[in-house]
Amino acid sequence: MEFKLLHESEQAEAGNPRKVEAEIAGIAFAAQARLLAAAKLNTELKLHGFLAAKSKRSKKLVLHVTNIEFVEGLGKETEHASAAQR
């Protein structure tokens, strides 16, 4: 399943806070794809995986999701992403 996610967090850079926002392409297979398909849009998630080129011809990065955690009950300091589109 291909999807896009929106990452929002605050990170420290050179001792100063910096707001980070990014839209990232992602892909998930098997159990992770079923979990994403069942999730409502804009659900906060903690995703684990790896970045790889989309294809041999395209160097655009895609997040390959290997594990998904739903953020319910986790603190605000947790980096999170929201499923933006499927």
C-alpha positions as CSV (number, residue, x, y, z in Angstrom):
1,M,0.0,0.0,0.0
2,E,1.4,3.4,-1.0
3,F,0.6,6.4,1.1
4,K,1.7,9.9,2.0
5,L,2.4,11.0,5.6
6,L,2.8,14.4,7.2
7,H,5.5,14.6,9.8
8,E,5.4,17.4,12.4
9,S,7.8,17.9,15.3
10,E,10.0,20.3,17.1
11,Q,13.7,19.6,17.0
12,A,16.8,21.3,18.5
13,E,19.3,22.7,16.0
14,A,22.4,24.6,17.2
15,G,20.7,24.9,20.6
16,N,17.5,26.5,19.2
17,P,14.1,24.9,18.7
18,R,13.1,24.4,15.1
19,K,9.6,23.4,13.9
20,V,9.9,20.6,11.3
21,E,7.1,19.8,8.8
22,A,7.5,17.4,5.9
23,E,5.4,15.3,3.6
24,I,6.9,11.9,3.0
25,A,5.9,9.1,0.5
26,G,5.6,5.7,2.2
27,I,4.9,2.1,1.4
28,A,3.7,-0.7,3.6
29,F,3.1,-4.4,3.0
30,A,1.3,-7.3,4.7
31,A,0.2,-6.7,8.3
32,Q,1.4,-3.0,8.2
33,A,-0.6,-2.3,5.1
34,R,-3.8,-3.8,6.7
35,L,-3.2,-1.6,9.8
36,L,-2.8,1.5,7.7
37,A,-5.9,0.6,5.6
38,A,-8.0,0.3,8.8
39,A,-6.7,3.6,10.3
40,K,-8.7,6.8,9.9
41,L,-7.1,9.7,8.0
42,N,-5.0,12.0,10.3
43,T,-4.5,9.3,12.9
44,E,-1.3,9.9,14.8
45,L,1.2,7.1,14.3
46,K,4.8,6.2,15.2
47,L,6.3,4.5,12.2
48,H,9.5,2.5,12.1
49,G,11.2,1.5,8.9
50,F,13.9,2.5,6.4
51,L,14.4,5.0,3.6
52,A,15.1,3.7,0.1
53,A,15.1,5.1,-3.4
54,K,11.7,4.7,-5.1
55,S,13.2,2.8,-8.0
56,K,16.5,2.3,-9.8
57,R,15.7,5.2,-12.0
58,S,14.2,7.5,-9.4
59,K,16.3,8.7,-6.4
60,K,13.2,10.0,-4.7
61,L,13.1,8.6,-1.1
62,V,10.2,6.5,0.1
63,L,9.7,5.3,3.7
64,H,9.3,1.5,3.8
65,V,7.3,0.9,7.0
66,T,8.2,-2.2,9.0
67,N,6.4,-1.4,12.3
68,I,3.4,0.8,13.3
69,E,2.5,2.1,16.7
70,F,-0.7,4.1,17.3
71,V,0.1,7.2,19.4
72,E,-2.8,7.0,21.7
73,G,-1.6,7.5,25.3
74,L,2.0,8.4,24.3
75,G,3.5,11.8,25.3
76,K,3.7,14.8,23.1
77,E,7.4,14.5,22.9
78,T,7.1,11.5,20.7
79,E,7.8,12.1,17.1
80,H,4.7,11.3,15.1
81,A,3.3,11.2,11.7
82,S,-0.3,11.3,10.4
83,A,-1.5,9.3,7.5
84,A,-2.3,12.0,5.0
85,Q,-3.5,10.1,2.0
86,R,-3.9,6.7,0.6
